[in-house]
Amino acid sequence: MAILRDVRPEASRRLVLAIASADLRKMLTSITMPVLLIYGQRNERAPAAVGAQY
């Protein structure tokens, strides 16, 4: 991310915010290989309650 920050700081900030706020749950069913999903009690982005749904 540092390289993006050096080139265009505002564009980098918008990119990171867009990625962080994207809701990709509908895509989970299309994953065809093993993955590690990590959830946590104090994780605001991926709380344990979300993990229980999958």
N, C-alpha and C positions, 0 to 999 in steps of 0.2 A: 504494500500500500504506500510505502514511502515514495516510490517513484511517481505514483500518481499525484501525491501531495506536492511534489516539487514542480510538476508540470502545470497543473491547474487545481489549486486547492479547493475552490468552490465546486468544481465538477467532481472531484474526488469525494467530497463530503456528500453531495447528492447521490452519487453512486452507492456509497456505503449505506446511506439511509434507505435507499430503494431496496437494496439486497436484504437489509435487516428487517424491513417491514413486509417483505413479500410473504404471502401465505401460499405455500407450495404443498399443502396437505393433500390436495386432489391428485397430485402426481405420485404420491407414495405407492399407489397400486400398480404403477407402471415400472417400478424398480424390479429388475429380474435377477439381481445378484445379492449375495449377503451384504448387509451393512450393519454398522454399529450405531445405534441411536442412543444418545445419552440425555437423560432427563434428571432434574434435581428439585428438591423441595424449595430451595432458595433461588432457583434459576427463573428469572422473569420471562425470558424468551422461550424456554422449553420446560415448563413446570411438570412435575410428576403426573399431574392430572391429565395432561396431554398424552403422555406416554401410555397411560392406561387405556386410551382410546384405540391404540394400535397394538 
